[in-house]
Amino acid sequence: MFKPDDIHRARRNIARHAWAGDLYGQIRQRASFFLDRDHQDLRAFISDRAPLLTVNCPECGCGPWHAFTLIDDGQVLQCTDCRATWEWDPHDRSEDWNPQAVLRSLRIGHVTANLISAGIAYRMGGDHRYAAGVAAVVRRFSEVFRHYRINMVNTNKWYEGNSAYYGKIHGWKRHDAWQLHQILQSYDLIRDSGVLLPDQLETIDHDLIAYAKDRKIPITVSAAKPYSMDRNLLHISFEGGVLEDPWVESPIETHVLT
């Protein structure tokens, strides 16, 4: 997680270097999603029903991977092929592989995509509106994540018990780990902001951090290693962070197998 020295160094770089100022401007732009946003609206992006992704389009059959996208600020699901649309239904209580389940999945990604940016914006500038927005999302995720059902990716079946491979987010345990990384790193950035009461902090620590350890969810991501790692029978895949930049050489720590 970020340390005080990291924040101090970042502030110094912003004051000294144009590139750092430009980067911070981009971070603030992404974080603006949380400014003056209704907290109930933020919470509503995270359903208490299981998020499912491996769904084919009911209209044209394309999919399941990369078959849909969100439009209208996460309120509408659209097929990337035939352009059919489905509106978000907050009253839907089904828990099956259908467009509403895909909406639930993509809406979590929509509201958490720039969560770390909001946490950084708070730590750098001290604007508590960022911290309050992050806190609303973190609290909501801590309320529902432990109750999601584990599903088997690409088979569209539920899995009873714990699994080293299958998970709650998209059916992959490594996706659980990546989602928790985004949530917990953002939480770390705003934890001492004062926007969360002591009992709320205790609940999040128990329902997310302790729960993840108990379920052996491999949260291998840190500030020093901003990427996730997933090992299977054939290889180890690394995703996220600096690895998404084609101009940056991959860290030596990712060179595991030969």
Backbone torsions as a table, in degrees:
resi	resn	phi	psi	omega
1	MET	NA	168.2	-178.0
2	PHE	-70.5	142.2	179.5
3	LYS	-111.4	161.2	178.7
4	PRO	-54.3	-37.2	179.2
5	ASP	-63.2	-34.0	178.1
6	ASP	-64.1	-43.7	-180.0
7	ILE	-66.2	-43.1	178.7
8	HIS	-61.0	-43.5	-179.9
9	ARG	-64.5	-39.9	179.7
10	ALA	-64.2	-44.0	178.6
11	ARG	-62.0	-39.4	179.1
12	ARG	-65.7	-40.8	179.1
13	ASN	-66.4	-38.8	178.9
14	ILE	-62.6	-39.2	-179.8
15	ALA	-71.4	-26.9	-173.0
16	ARG	-100.9	-31.2	-168.2
17	HIS	-124.2	134.7	179.7
18	ALA	-63.3	-38.1	-178.5
19	TRP	-62.3	-37.2	179.6
20	ALA	-69.4	-39.2	177.0
21	GLY	-63.2	-40.2	177.9
22	ASP	-64.3	-42.4	179.8
23	LEU	-63.8	-42.3	178.9
24	TYR	-65.2	-35.0	176.0
25	GLY	-62.5	-39.4	177.5
26	GLN	-66.4	-39.3	178.2
27	ILE	-62.8	-44.9	179.6
28	ARG	-65.1	-35.9	178.6
29	GLN	-63.6	-43.4	178.2
30	ARG	-66.6	-36.6	-178.2
31	ALA	-72.8	-16.1	-177.0
32	SER	-61.8	-17.9	175.9
33	PHE	-53.9	-30.5	-174.2
34	PHE	-95.0	-7.9	-177.8
35	LEU	-71.7	127.1	175.8
36	ASP	54.5	25.1	177.9
37	ARG	-88.2	136.7	178.8
38	ASP	-60.6	129.7	-175.3
39	HIS	-67.6	-31.2	176.1
40	GLN	-67.6	-34.0	176.1
41	ASP	-64.3	-43.1	177.9
42	LEU	-63.0	-45.2	-179.6
43	ARG	-62.6	-34.2	-176.2
44	ALA	-67.2	-17.8	177.9
45	PHE	-68.2	-19.8	-176.4
46	ILE	-111.1	106.6	-177.9
47	SER	-78.4	159.1	174.2
48	ASP	-89.9	2.3	175.6
49	ARG	-98.0	152.4	-174.0
50	ALA	-60.0	132.0	174.9
51	PRO	-82.3	129.9	-177.6
52	LEU	-129.7	144.6	-172.2
53	LEU	-122.1	-32.9	-171.6
54	THR	-80.7	75.7	-177.6
55	VAL	-126.1	133.0	173.8
56	ASN	-83.8	150.4	178.3
57	CYS	-62.4	125.3	179.9
58	PRO	-64.7	-20.1	-176.3
59	GLU	-90.4	-45.5	-175.1
60	CYS	-118.2	-9.9	176.0
61	GLY	83.3	1.1	-179.0
62	CYS	-70.5	159.9	178.0
63	GLY	116.7	-165.1	6.5
64	PRO	-84.7	-26.1	-173.9
65	TRP	-77.1	137.0	177.3
66	HIS	57.3	31.0	-178.4
67	ALA	-87.9	-18.1	-172.9
68	PHE	-133.0	158.0	173.1
69	THR	-140.6	158.4	177.1
70	LEU	-94.5	141.4	173.5
71	ILE	-132.1	172.2	178.2
72	ASP	55.8	49.5	177.0
73	ASP	55.6	41.9	174.6
74	GLY	81.4	9.4	-177.8
75	GLN	-94.2	-13.6	-175.8
76	VAL	-135.5	136.9	174.7
77	LEU	-99.2	136.2	-179.7
78	GLN	-130.0	134.9	174.0
79	CYS	-70.1	132.0	-178.0
80	THR	-75.0	-10.7	-179.3
81	ASP	-101.4	-66.2	-175.5
82	CYS	-89.2	-8.4	177.2
83	ARG	70.9	14.1	173.6
84	ALA	-62.9	149.9	-176.1
85	THR	-128.6	154.7	175.7
86	TRP	-139.0	127.5	179.1
87	GLU	-81.3	145.9	176.8
88	TRP	-63.7	130.2	179.1
89	ASP	-114.7	101.3	-177.8
90	PRO	-65.9	-14.3	-178.8
91	HIS	-94.8	-2.8	-179.1
92	ASP	-68.5	124.7	-179.1
93	ARG	-113.9	10.1	178.9
94	SER	-68.6	155.2	176.0
95	GLU	-137.1	68.7	-177.4
96	ASP	-137.0	170.1	-178.5
97	TRP	-82.3	91.8	-176.8
98	ASN	-146.2	174.5	-178.1
99	PRO	-56.3	-34.6	178.3
100	GLN	-64.6	-35.9	177.5
101	ALA	-66.0	-38.7	176.8
102	VAL	-65.8	-41.0	175.7
103	LEU	-56.9	-44.4	179.1
104	ARG	-59.2	-42.5	-178.4
105	SER	-66.4	-50.7	-176.7
106	LEU	-70.0	-28.8	178.4
107	ARG	-69.0	-33.1	173.6
108	ILE	-62.3	-45.8	177.9
109	GLY	-62.1	-35.8	-179.2
110	HIS	-63.6	-43.8	-174.8
111	VAL	-84.0	-18.6	-179.5
112	THR	-102.8	-7.3	-175.2
113	ALA	-56.8	-38.9	-176.9
114	ASN	-114.4	23.4	-178.0
115	LEU	-65.4	-42.6	178.8
116	ILE	-64.2	-37.9	177.1
117	SER	-59.6	-40.5	178.4
118	ALA	-65.8	-39.3	177.0
119	GLY	-63.5	-41.6	177.8
120	ILE	-65.4	-42.6	179.7
121	ALA	-58.8	-39.5	177.2
122	TYR	-64.9	-48.1	-176.7
123	ARG	-64.7	-32.4	-178.2
124	MET	-80.2	-40.4	-173.7
125	GLY	-110.7	-16.1	177.5
126	GLY	80.4	11.0	179.7
127	ASP	-77.9	112.6	-175.0
128	HIS	-70.7	-10.9	176.6
129	ARG	-65.1	-36.8	176.0
130	TYR	-64.1	-47.1	-178.2
131	ALA	-61.5	-40.8	-179.1
132	ALA	-65.7	-39.0	177.6
133	GLY	-65.2	-44.3	177.6
134	VAL	-61.1	-44.5	-178.3
135	ALA	-59.7	-39.7	-179.7
136	ALA	-62.0	-41.4	-179.4
137	VAL	-71.1	-44.2	-178.6
138	VAL	-62.6	-44.3	179.0
139	ARG	-61.0	-44.6	-179.1
140	ARG	-63.4	-43.8	-179.1
141	PHE	-64.5	-37.5	179.1
142	SER	-67.1	-26.9	179.4
143	GLU	-72.9	-34.3	-169.4
144	VAL	-109.1	-25.8	-170.6
145	PHE	-59.0	-44.5	-176.5
146	ARG	-64.2	-20.5	-177.9
147	HIS	-93.9	-8.3	176.7
148	TYR	-64.4	146.8	177.9
149	ARG	-87.3	142.5	176.1
150	ILE	-74.6	133.7	177.8
151	ASN	-127.5	155.4	-174.4
152	MET	-94.3	112.4	-175.2
153	VAL	-57.1	136.7	177.0
154	ASN	69.7	-5.3	177.5
155	THR	-108.4	-17.3	179.6
156	ASN	55.1	50.4	175.9
157	LYS	-134.2	152.1	176.9
158	TRP	-81.2	152.0	178.3
159	TYR	-121.3	124.2	179.7
160	GLU	-90.6	136.7	-179.0
161	GLY	90.5	-167.6	179.7
162	ASN	-96.5	158.3	-178.6
163	SER	-144.1	145.9	176.0
164	ALA	-79.9	-12.5	-174.0
165	TYR	-120.3	-50.6	-176.6
166	TYR	-81.1	151.5	-176.8
167	GLY	-143.9	-169.2	-176.1
168	LYS	-92.2	-31.3	-178.8
169	ILE	-98.5	111.5	179.2
170	HIS	63.3	10.8	178.1
171	GLY	83.4	4.6	-177.8
172	TRP	-119.1	134.9	177.7
173	LYS	-68.9	-31.9	178.7
174	ARG	-67.5	-27.7	175.0
175	HIS	-73.4	-32.8	171.1
176	ASP	-57.2	-45.8	-177.3
177	ALA	-63.5	-42.6	-178.7
178	TRP	-68.0	-40.8	178.2
179	GLN	-63.9	-42.4	177.8
180	LEU	-65.3	-34.2	176.2
181	HIS	-58.9	-47.3	179.7
182	GLN	-61.5	-43.6	-178.5
183	ILE	-66.7	-48.5	-173.0
184	LEU	-74.2	-33.8	176.8
185	GLN	-68.1	-37.8	176.2
186	SER	-65.7	-42.6	177.5
187	TYR	-58.9	-42.8	179.1
188	ASP	-60.5	-37.2	-177.4
189	LEU	-69.9	-28.5	-175.9
190	ILE	-113.5	4.6	-172.1
191	ARG	-58.6	-37.6	-177.5
192	ASP	-97.5	18.6	-176.4
193	SER	-76.8	-21.4	-177.1
194	GLY	92.9	-3.0	-179.0
195	VAL	-81.4	-14.2	176.8
196	LEU	-110.5	132.6	178.4
197	LEU	-75.1	158.4	-179.0
198	PRO	-54.3	-40.2	-180.0
199	ASP	-70.1	-29.5	176.3
200	GLN	-70.4	-39.6	176.1
201	LEU	-61.5	-43.7	-179.5
202	GLU	-62.8	-40.0	179.5
203	THR	-65.2	-44.6	179.3
204	ILE	-63.7	-43.1	178.7
205	ASP	-58.6	-39.3	-178.4
206	HIS	-77.1	-46.8	-171.0
207	ASP	-80.7	-17.4	178.0
208	LEU	-114.3	-59.9	-173.8
209	ILE	-68.1	-53.3	-179.3
210	ALA	-65.3	-38.8	179.9
211	TYR	-63.3	-43.6	179.6
212	ALA	-61.0	-41.5	178.5
213	LYS	-66.5	-41.4	-179.1
214	ASP	-64.6	-37.5	-179.8
215	ARG	-87.4	2.6	178.7
216	LYS	57.5	41.8	174.0
217	ILE	-79.5	119.3	-170.9
218	PRO	-76.9	85.5	178.3
219	ILE	-84.5	85.7	-176.7
220	THR	-92.2	-4.8	-176.5
221	VAL	-80.5	139.6	176.4
222	SER	-146.5	176.7	177.4
223	ALA	-63.3	-34.0	179.8
224	ALA	-75.2	-28.9	-179.5
225	LYS	-128.5	78.3	-174.1
226	PRO	-80.4	55.0	178.0
227	TYR	-153.5	157.2	179.0
228	SER	-97.6	157.4	-178.9
229	MET	-129.8	132.9	179.3
230	ASP	-134.6	118.4	-179.3
231	ARG	-104.1	136.2	173.8
232	ASN	-136.0	-166.3	-174.7
233	LEU	-66.2	-26.4	-173.5
234	LEU	-99.8	-35.3	-172.8
235	HIS	-164.3	178.6	169.6
236	ILE	-114.8	126.0	177.9
237	SER	-103.9	137.6	176.8
238	PHE	-116.8	133.0	-177.3
239	GLU	-137.2	148.9	170.8
240	GLY	99.1	171.5	173.0
241	GLY	56.6	-136.6	-175.7
242	VAL	-62.5	-20.1	-178.0
243	LEU	-69.9	-16.5	179.0
244	GLU	-82.2	-8.3	-179.3
245	ASP	-97.1	111.3	-176.6
246	PRO	-67.6	-13.7	-178.3
247	TRP	-92.3	-3.5	-179.6
248	VAL	-107.8	127.1	178.6
249	GLU	-67.4	138.0	-178.2
250	SER	-65.3	142.0	-179.6
251	PRO	-60.2	148.5	-178.4
252	ILE	-61.1	-26.4	-178.8
253	GLU	-65.1	-18.7	-180.0
254	THR	-85.9	-6.2	-180.0
255	HIS	-90.0	77.8	-171.3
256	VAL	-96.3	-47.8	-177.2
257	LEU	-103.8	147.6	177.1
258	THR	-128.2	NA	NA
